[in-house]
Structures are given as C-alpha cells and as structure tokens.
Amino acid sequence: MKTKCLGVCGDCGKTGKEIKVQELEFWNRIGSEMEKAGSGTVEYINKMFPTATATKLSHNLLSSIFYCSLTNIWSYPEASLSGVEPLMKKIHNEIRVVDAEILGAVRQQSTSGTKAKEDLAAATSAVNELMFKVREIKTKAEQSETMVQEICRDIKKLDFAKKHITTTITALHRLTMLVSAIEQLQVMASKRQYKEAAAQVEAVNQLCSHFDAYRDIPKITELRDKFKNIKQILKSHVFSDFSSLGTGKDAEESNLLQQLSDACLVVDALEPSVREELVKNFCNRELISYKQIFEGAELAKLDKTERRYAWIKRRLRTNEEIWKTFPASWHVDYLICIQFCKLTRTQLIEIFQNLKEKPDVGTLLLALQRTIEFEEELAEKFGSSSTKSVMSDIEEVDKGENSTQIVMDIRKKYERKLAAHQGNQGDDKDANKDLAVPGAGFNFRGIISSCFEPHLMVYVELEERTLMEHLEKLVQDETWHMDDGSQTNILSSSMQVFLIIRRSLKRCCALTRNQTLLNLFKVFKRVLRAYATKLFMKLPKGGLGIVAAATGMDGHIKTSNKDERLICYIVNTAEYCHKTAGELAENVSKIIDSQLADSVDMSEVQDEFSSVITKALVTLVHGVETKFEVEMAAMTRVPWGMLESVGDQSGYVNSINMILSGCVPVLGSLLSPVYFQFFLDKLASSLGPRFYLNIFKCKQISETGAQQMLLDTQAVKTILLDIPSLGRQAIGAAGYSKFVSREMSKAEALLKVILSPIDSVADTYGALLPEGTPSEFQRILELKGLKKADQQTILDDFNKRGSGISESPMGTQAVQVAHAVATPVPPPMAGPPSAAGISSREDVLTRAAALGRGAATTGFKRFLALTEAAKDRKDGPFRKLFNP
C-alpha cells in the first residue's frame, strides 16, 4: 500500500516543516478527547480511519506525530487521508461552540459575584437598622416604667392603708365575737347546758386560732386564761355528773343519761386527754365492786373462776343503756373488758402464788377451759375474726384410720391456711388502725390464760400417766401376729399409739400452744421411746454366736417361722414409727409458738426406732444362722479323708438349701427391699466366715475330700447368690453377688491350699491367704494328714519365708487371682532355692486356678482339671496317668 510520507525520507525529500500547524492542533485535540474518554489512541484512530495501518502509538498523540515525522515510520493510506479535512472542520466548529459556552459561563460568574456582594451589604445595613430600633424601644419602655411608678406611688400607699384597716376591723370583730362567745360559754357552763356548750367550745376554739399571732397582747392572754378556766369548770361538772350515775331513781337516771349523753359532746370538744381520763375513771368505778367481791376469801379461789366471767357478762347486759350513753367511737365496753382481763389476770396470779400445794388437775383445766372460751367470746365480739387454723387441723385427726395420710393432709391444709392468713395480715392491720382509742386492736386471746402456763405441769404429768397406761394396755392386748391378708404388715398397736398421741395433742392445742405444748411433746418422745423398748423386748433372745461378737447382742438364737414373721412385723412397725414420728414433729413445729419451734426435734426417737430395726434384722440373721448349726456339725462329721471319689453336692448343702428356700420367700414378702438387702448382706457376712472356720473343725481332708468340699463350697455360694430371686426382690442383686463372692472366696482359697502339693503348700498359702497366721497354716498341714515331724519341717521353712509372704503386694488381689491366672510379682526369697526346687508363684497360682475350675465343673471337664493339677506331683491317684 502506498503511503504519504510525513517525515524526512529519501523518497520524497520533504521535511517536517511542511506539516501544517492545523494538523498538529487537530491531533492534539484528538489525543485530549481520547484521554478524556478513557480509550486508547489506536482504537480512536482505527474508528476514524478504518483503512489506515499504523504502528502502535503512545497516549500522547502529539509526541507520536513528532516522533513519526523524525523517524519517518508513520504513514497513512491515501484513501483514509482524504477525510481529514472534513473531520478537522467539524472539530473546529465544536471547539468554537465550546469556547463560546466557556466564555458565557465566565461572564455570568463574574456578574453573579458582584450581585452577591451587593446583597450582603444590603443585609448588613438592615441588621444595623433593626438593632437601632430595638435600643430605641427599650429606652422608651424604661421611660414608661418610671412614669407608671411615679403615677402609682400614692395609690400603693392608699392600698396598704386599706389592707391594714380591713385586718384591724376583722380582728376587732372577731375579738368582739370571742369575748361574747366566752361570756356565753361561761353562762352555759354554770347552767350545765352541755349540748350548747359543746358547740360553743368548738366556736371559741376556732376564734382563738385566729389570735395565735397576738399571744403577747394582755387582752388576748386574759381571754385565753378565762377560756381555759371555763373548760376546767366544764370538765369538773362532767366528771361530777358521771360520778353520780347509778345513785338515783329510775326517772332521775333517765334524765341523767340524756344529760350525760350531751356531756360526752363537751368531752369530745375538749382535749383528748379529758376523754381518756373520764373513760378510765368510769372503768375503774365499774370494777370496784368486782375487786371487792372476788378478792374475798370465799370467791378468791381457782374453782370460782367461771363466776368471774359470768359477772362481767351480766354487767355488760344490765348496763347496756349506760353504754349507749357514750359515743360508739369511745368503745367504753371494749375498754372495760380490757381492764377486767388485766385485773383478773393479776388476781389469778395471786391465787396461784398463795396455793400451798399443786392445784387439782380437773379444777385447773376447767378454769383454763372457761378462760379460753371467755377470751374467744371477747375476741369475736370486739376483735377481728381470726382463722382458727390449729383447731380446725386438729379436728381432722380422728377422721380416718390411716394416720400417715391424716398427718400429711393436716400439714397440707395448715400450709394453705397459713399462706392465706399471711396474705390477709396486712388488711387486718389496716382494719385495726380504724379504732382510734387506747388499746385498739388489742388481742384478747391469751391475756388471762397465759397466767396458767407455769402451773400446767400437773396437766402434762397427767397426760404422761394416761399415755403410759394406754401404752401398757395396747402392748398387752397386741396379738403380735398378722393375718396373711394384711396389707400393712405392721402391728396394730403402733397405729393406736399414734392415735392416742394425736388425741392428747388435740386436747393440749385446745388449751395452749406455748411451753406446755413443748413439755407435752417431750412426753410424746418418752412414750415413743417406751414403745421402742417394748418392740425390742419382743425380739427373741439366745446365747452366744458369731455375729454377737461384732454386734454385742445375744447370738445363737433359735427362731421358728412364727418368730421370723414377728421379727419382720417389728421391723416394719419400727419403720412406720420412725416415719410417723418425724411427721408428728413437723406438725407440732407448725402448731407451736414460733419461738419454741426450733426446740421441736424427734431425731433421738427416730434413732431409737432405727436401732430397733437394726437389732431386729441382726436377730433375724442370728435365727437363720442358728438353723445351720446341725448342717455345720454334719459337715464336720463327714469322713473327708476317706472319700474315694468326687460326687454330687453333699447332704448338708441340700439341707442348707432347704432352710433358705423355706424362710427366704416369706422374709422377702414381708420386708421392704432396703431391709431385705440389709438382711442378705448380714447373712452373707455371717455364713461366709462361719463356713470358712467350719473347715478347720473338720478332721483329716484328703485330696478327694478337698475336691468334694470345694464342690460343696461352690454349691453353697450358688445357693446364696440365688437368695434374691427366692425373695422376689432384685434390688441391689449385683452388689450382693459381689459381696457373696468375696466372702465365699476365702473358703475356696483355703480348700485350694489344702489341694496344693506338699512341696508348694507354703507358697500357695502365702499367695491365696496372705493374711493367714502360722497357727492356721499348721492346722492346714494337720488337715492334709501330715505327721508332726513333716509338719515341723514345712513350718520352719514357712517361718523363714513368712516375712516375704506377709509383705507380698498381693494383698486383696489374692481372691481375684484364685479365679483367674495372673502374673504376680514373685515375693523376695530368704535364700537360694533348695535342690528339690520350689515352684514359682506363677505355677502355684496356675494350679490353684485349675483346682478352682475343676470344682466349678462336672463330668469330663472336672476330670481334665484334676489331671492337669496332678501333672507335676510325684504321688497321688492321678499320677499314674502321666507315667511312661
């Protein structure tokens, strides 16, 4: 393609000066537009000149043109260069339009700046003018205020003068009224015109209140003193009239009552202290005759207490018209009753102090009962009706036979009522505040009866004697056996004991809830302790036994099936008493006074019944253990050294199984799971050691006899493990199985020692019975049939290595090793092995484990176990099987 050269080249001979200035401006504008549009130079040129070919240019188009002009490497096709001129014209037109717009914008901005300055100057001038006007207005306002003050100066003086004149006129008018009212009141007081005087006193009090600021003026002081004297005269007249009440005839009494009713209005108009003094004097005058009557030797007795309350009731009824004379807000009858109660309490205390001997219980309780009834009547008449939660709870004691359920129901109901009472306690306090008289809200309950409290020990002693007599009768009438269809499995006397205790509690709560109730609660504790003693005394007794050495009780107890059932009933009864005693203490703690609630504790009594339960269960174990004596003796009489073969389990084992099968189901049905489990543990802990010691009582035991005895031991262990299923109780069976296995494993270990060869018997004994003694080891040698000389040699060797055996770390693991092959640490030896050779501990335990497996199996497996144990022996019935 032919191109037009724009630079210096050898073909055309033209120079760069021939490039037009317009073309340079054109390309500069092109470059600026491309830079503003964000597109490359090459793309824009290709868009404008699609047929042109050029090298890649830089973004600065002007530099590229100069570069091309100098290097002569940029060329354009002629076909594309023909459109340069029109494009340049178009661009020039656009440039002129843009320049014109820029020029117009510059001129407009210049004009706007000038106008803004003019507007700012105008605003500043307006603000200055406004501030000048404000100052001018403020000055005129001050001038106006000064002018108004000058105008009103004289008017203000006249206003003050008018105010003072008005106050003076009003004070003089009130003073005139006060003088007149006091004179009128003086006349009324002298004529005893109480109704008019009451209103006049109120008026004078109001007028005097206006002269509180003029107390220092002599005239006002004089008037006040005169008014005070008049009030004193009124008070003396009223008191004199009231003192004459009840001394005249009926017609005069009627007129006097009306006059006294008006006098009460005067008393209300006077100070409150006047009313209090009048009521107090009237109450004292009313009770003078009461003091005179009941302070005499004839009626100052405890059995005349009921007549005191009859007197005040009669007095209140006969003087009902007199009580109506007083305003209801005075509560005169209420205050008379309070004074009567306080006076009666004082006189009763004197009667108690003058007694030379203890009061009669019947008379004391009757007086106390009538006193409590009187207090209740007064509380219902004058006080707010309080909920008798304690009494309503005790009323339910006699309903139903199930005492435990009764106690629970009472406790729940008491808690509900207590919560309701606490919720309404605030309302009761607000209601009591409405009685705006001395003693309002007074609690009549206990105001008199509390003086009986220190003298109620005779009642407590009577209750104790009564309860103890009932207890003795109940124990005597107890059949000490239950029917098979009974569901409770407890003695009926226990329910009767708590029934009489609840009745006693009901009687006491009707009288008091203070110290006497606490003393009676202590009586309940003594009664329950006595009943626990009665239960303990009914347990079968016997001689000495194995368990007795650990418990301190008599062992060797012979019990029949009836005795065993009785023991179970005693256990269940003691458990019932333990539970019900705690509930009784909880109930009493809610009924008794809150200050004594912490002293209510039944833990000692519960411990007594827990002790009865423990002793009864141990006695039951003694009885079952005693049944095994014949079988244990039969075991020692078996010729273990003469047995020729190992057969089925021995006859004494079958007898043991029959004994347990006969008694365990009955015990399991009567005892609770907890106590049945306790019985099983005690039985296993007793039978296991006894079986172990019984082996030593046997005569010589041969190898076959030891195998047979080992088989019997495993059978006894199986029988003991099956006891929970016989009792139909599986609770704690896993723990019991471990316990039985641990106890019987000692007997198994002893038999395995007897089965061990002579040369390894010492090592086997040290491994399986690490806590054994030399005397036991010697007895084992005797059981094996060794002579004294042979025994001495083995004992000497055993004593030499005894320290190593006793210090063996096997300890409690020996029992576990007897059932599985282990790899224990060999004990330290006293010296080098002998020539005959001593089997290692591992070999001894391996053979012992084989013996245990042989005793646990039958048939061919037993034969293989026995032959395996006899491999290393030099003699014995099975040694010939291994001879060549």
C-alpha positions, 0 to 999 in steps of 0.5 A, spaced: 500 500 500 502 506 498 503 511 503 504 519 504 510 520 507 510 525 513 517 525 515 524 526 512 525 520 507 529 519 501 523 518 497 520 524 497 525 529 500 520 533 504 521 535 511 517 536 517 516 543 516 511 542 511 506 539 516 501 544 517 500 547 524 492 545 523 494 538 523 498 538 529 492 542 533 487 537 530 491 531 533 492 534 539 485 535 540 484 528 538 489 525 543 485 530 549 478 527 547 481 520 547 484 521 554 478 524 556 474 518 554 478 513 557 480 509 550 486 508 547 489 512 541 489 506 536 482 504 537 480 512 536 484 512 530 482 505 527 474 508 528 476 514 524 480 511 519 478 504 518 483 503 512 489 506 515 495 501 518 499 504 523 504 502 528 502 502 535 502 509 538 503 512 545 497 516 549 500 522 547 498 523 540 502 529 539 509 526 541 507 520 536 506 525 530 513 528 532 516 522 533 513 519 526 515 525 522 523 524 525 523 517 524 519 517 518 515 510 520 508 513 520 504 513 514 497 513 512 493 510 506 491 515 501 484 513 501 483 514 509 487 521 508 482 524 504 477 525 510 481 529 514 479 535 512 472 534 513 473 531 520 478 537 522 472 542 520 467 539 524 472 539 530 473 546 529 466 548 529 465 544 536 471 547 539 468 554 537 461 552 540 465 550 546 469 556 547 463 560 546 459 556 552 466 557 556 466 564 555 458 565 557 459 561 563 465 566 565 461 572 564 455 570 568 460 568 574 463 574 574 456 578 574 453 573 579 459 575 584 458 582 584 450 581 585 452 577 591 456 582 594 451 587 593 446 583 597 450 582 603 451 589 604 444 590 603 443 585 609 448 588 613 445 595 613 438 592 615 441 588 621 444 595 623 437 598 622 433 593 626 438 593 632 437 601 632 430 600 633 430 595 638 435 600 643 430 605 641 424 601 644 427 599 650 429 606 652 422 608 651 419 602 655 424 604 661 421 611 660 414 608 661 416 604 667 418 610 671 412 614 669 407 608 671 411 608 678 411 615 679 403 615 677 402 609 682 406 611 688 400 614 692 395 609 690 400 603 693 400 607 699 392 608 699 392 600 698 396 598 704 392 603 708 386 599 706 389 592 707 391 594 714 384 597 716 380 591 713 385 586 718 384 591 724 376 591 723 376 583 722 380 582 728 376 587 732 370 583 730 372 577 731 375 579 738 368 582 739 365 575 737 370 571 742 369 575 748 361 574 747 362 567 745 366 566 752 361 570 756 356 565 753 360 559 754 361 561 761 353 562 762 352 555 759 357 552 763 354 554 770 347 552 767 350 545 765 347 546 758 352 541 755 349 540 748 350 548 747 356 548 750 359 543 746 358 547 740 360 553 743 367 550 745 368 548 738 366 556 736 371 559 741 376 554 739 376 556 732 376 564 734 382 563 738 386 560 732 385 566 729 389 570 735 395 565 735 399 571 732 397 576 738 399 571 744 403 577 747 397 582 747 394 582 755 387 582 752 388 576 748 392 572 754 386 574 759 381 571 754 385 565 753 386 564 761 378 565 762 377 560 756 381 555 759 378 556 766 371 555 763 373 548 760 376 546 767 369 548 770 366 544 764 370 538 765 369 538 773 361 538 772 362 532 767 366 528 771 361 530 777 355 528 773 358 521 771 360 520 778 353 520 780 350 515 775 347 509 778 345 513 785 338 515 783 331 513 781 329 510 775 326 517 772 332 521 775 337 516 771 333 517 765 334 524 765 341 523 767 343 519 761 340 524 756 344 529 760 350 525 760 349 523 753 350 531 751 356 531 756 360 526 752 359 532 746 363 537 751 368 531 752 369 530 745 370 538 744 375 538 749 382 535 749 383 528 748 386 527 754 379 529 758 376 523 754 381 518 756 381 520 763 373 520 764 373 513 760 378 510 765 375 513 771 368 510 769 372 503 768 375 503 774 368 505 778 365 499 774 370 494 777 370 496 784 365 492 786 368 486 782 375 487 786 371 487 792 367 481 791 372 476 788 378 478 792 374 475 798 376 469 801 370 465 799 370 467 791 378 468 791 379 461 789 381 457 782 374 453 782 370 460 782 373 462 776 367 461 771 363 466 776 368 471 774 366 471 767 359 470 768 359 477 772 362 481 767 357 478 762 351 480 766 354 487 767 355 488 760 347 486 759 344 490 765 348 496 763 347 496 756 343 503 756 349 506 760 353 504 754 349 507 749 350 513 753 357 514 750 359 515 743 360 508 739 367 511 737 369 511 745 368 503 745 367 504 753 365 496 753 371 494 749 375 498 754 372 495 760 373 488 758 380 490 757 381 492 764 377 486 767 382 481 763 388 485 766 385 485 773 383 478 773 389 476 770 393 479 776 388 476 781 389 469 778 396 470 779 395 471 786 391 465 787 396 461 784 402 464 788 398 463 795 396 455 793 400 451 798 400 445 794 399 443 786 392 445 784 387 439 782 388 437 775 380 437 773 379 444 777 385 447 773 383 445 766 376 447 767 378 454 769 383 454 763 377 451 759 372 457 761 378 462 760 379 460 753 372 460 751 371 467 755 377 470 751 374 467 744 367 470 746 371 477 747 375 476 741 369 475 736 365 480 739 370 486 739 376 483 735 377 481 728 375 474 726 381 470 726 382 463 722 382 458 727 387 454 723 390 449 729 383 447 731 380 446 725 387 441 723 386 438 729 379 436 728 381 432 722 385 427 726 380 422 728 377 422 721 380 416 718 384 410 720 390 411 716 394 416 720 400 417 715 395 420 710 391 424 716 398 427 718 400 429 711 393 432 709 393 436 716 400 439 714 397 440 707 391 444 709 395 448 715 400 450 709 394 453 705 391 456 711 397 459 713 399 462 706 392 465 706 392 468 713 399 471 711 396 474 705 390 477 709 395 480 715 396 486 712 388 488 711 387 486 718 392 491 720 389 496 716 382 494 719 385 495 726 388 502 725 380 504 724 379 504 732 382 510 734 382 509 742 387 506 747 388 499 746 385 498 739 386 492 736 388 489 742 388 481 742 384 478 747 386 471 746 391 469 751 391 475 756 388 471 762 390 464 760 397 465 759 397 466 767 396 458 767 402 456 763 407 455 769 402 451 773 400 446 767 405 441 769 400 437 773 396 437 766 402 434 762 404 429 768 397 427 767 397 426 760 404 422 761 400 417 766 394 416 761 399 415 755 403 410 759 397 406 761 394 406 754 401 404 752 401 398 757 394 396 755 395 396 747 402 392 748 398 387 752 392 386 748 397 386 741 396 379 738 403 380 735 401 376 729 398 378 722 393 375 718 396 373 711 391 378 708 394 384 711 396 389 707 400 393 712 404 388 715 405 392 721 402 391 728 396 394 730 398 397 736 403 402 733 397 405 729 393 406 736 399 409 739 399 414 734 392 415 735 392 416 742 398 421 741 394 425 736 388 425 741 392 428 747 395 433 742 388 435 740 386 436 747 393 440 749 392 445 742 385 446 745 388 449 751 395 452 749 400 452 744 406 455 748 411 451 753 406 446 755 405 444 748 413 443 748 413 439 755 407 435 752 411 433 746 417 431 750 412 426 753 410 424 746 418 422 745 418 418 752 412 414 750 415 413 743 421 411 746 417 406 751 414 403 745 421 402 742 423 398 748 417 394 748 418 392 740 425 390 742 423 386 748 419 382 743 425 380 739 427 373 741 433 372 745 439 366 745 446 365 747 452 366 744 454 366 736 458 369 731 455 375 729 454 377 737 461 378 737 461 384 732 454 386 734 454 385 742 447 382 742 445 375 744 447 370 738 445 363 737 438 364 737 433 359 735 427 362 731 421 358 728 417 361 722 412 364 727 418 368 730 421 370 723 414 373 721 414 377 728 421 379 727 419 382 720 412 385 723 417 389 728 421 391 723 416 394 719 412 397 725 419 400 727 419 403 720 412 406 720 414 409 727 420 412 725 416 415 719 410 417 723 414 420 728 418 425 724 411 427 721 408 428 728 414 433 729 413 437 723 406 438 725 407 440 732 413 445 729 407 448 725 402 448 731 407 451 736 409 458 738 414 460 733 419 461 738 419 454 741 419 451 734 426 450 733 426 446 740 421 441 736 426 435 734 424 427 734 431 425 731 433 421 738 426 417 737 427 416 730 434 413 732 431 409 737 426 406 732 432 405 727 436 401 732 430 397 733 430 395 726 437 394 726 437 389 732 431 386 729 434 384 722 441 382 726 436 377 730 433 375 724 440 373 721 442 370 728 435 365 727 437 363 720 444 362 722 442 358 728 438 353 723 445 351 720 448 349 726 446 341 725 448 342 717 455 345 720 456 339 725 454 334 719 459 337 715 464 336 720 462 329 721 463 327 714 469 322 713 473 327 708 479 323 708 476 317 706 472 319 700 474 315 694 471 319 689 468 326 687 460 326 687 454 330 687 453 336 692 453 333 699 447 332 704 448 338 708 448 343 702 441 340 700 439 341 707 442 348 707 438 349 701 432 347 704 432 352 710 433 358 705 428 356 700 423 355 706 424 362 710 427 366 704 420 367 700 416 369 706 422 374 709 422 377 702 414 378 702 414 381 708 420 386 708 421 392 704 427 391 699 432 396 703 431 391 709 431 385 705 438 387 702 440 389 709 438 382 711 442 378 705 448 382 706 448 380 714 447 373 712 452 373 707 457 376 712 455 371 717 455 364 713 461 366 709 466 366 715 462 361 719 463 356 713 470 358 712 472 356 720 467 350 719 473 347 715 478 347 720 473 343 725 473 338 720 478 332 721 483 329 716 481 332 708 484 328 703 485 330 696 478 327 694 475 330 700 478 337 698 475 336 691 468 334 694 468 340 699 470 345 694 464 342 690 460 343 696 463 350 697 461 352 690 454 349 691 453 353 697 455 360 694 450 358 688 445 357 693 446 364 696 447 368 690 440 365 688 437 368 695 434 374 691 430 371 686 427 366 692 425 373 695 422 376 689 426 382 690 432 384 685 434 390 688 441 391 689 442 383 686 449 385 683 452 388 689 450 382 693 453 377 688 459 381 689 459 381 696 457 373 696 463 372 692 468 375 696 466 372 702 465 365 699 472 366 696 476 365 702 473 358 703 475 356 696 482 359 697 483 355 703 480 348 700 485 350 694 491 350 699 489 344 702 489 341 694 496 344 693 502 339 693 506 338 699 512 341 696 508 348 694 503 348 700 507 354 703 507 358 697 500 357 695 498 359 702 502 365 702 499 367 695 491 365 696 491 367 704 496 372 705 493 374 711 493 367 714 497 366 721 502 360 722 497 357 727 492 356 721 497 354 716 499 348 721 492 346 722 492 346 714 498 341 714 494 337 720 488 337 715 492 334 709 494 328 714 501 330 715 505 327 721 508 332 726 515 331 724 513 333 716 509 338 719 515 341 723 519 341 717 514 345 712 513 350 718 520 352 719 521 353 712 514 357 712 517 361 718 523 363 714 519 365 708 513 368 712 516 375 712 516 375 704 509 372 704 506 377 709 509 383 705 507 380 698 503 386 694 498 381 693 494 383 698 486 383 696 488 381 689 489 374 692 481 372 691 481 375 684 487 371 682 484 364 685 479 365 679 483 367 674 491 366 672 495 372 673 502 374 673 504 376 680 510 379 682 514 373 685 515 375 693 523 376 695 526 369 697 530 368 704 535 364 700 537 360 694 532 355 692 533 348 695 535 342 690 528 339 690 526 346 687 520 350 689 515 352 684 514 359 682 508 363 684 506 363 677 505 355 677 502 355 684 497 360 682 496 356 675 494 350 679 490 353 684 486 356 678 485 349 675 483 346 682 478 352 682 475 350 675 475 343 676 470 344 682 466 349 678 465 343 673 462 336 672 463 330 668 469 330 663 471 337 664 472 336 672 476 330 670 481 334 665 482 339 671 484 334 676 489 331 671 492 337 669 493 339 677 496 332 678 501 333 672 507 335 676 506 331 683 510 325 684 504 321 688 497 321 688 491 317 684 492 321 678 499 320 677 499 314 674 496 317 668 502 321 666 507 315 667 511 312 661 
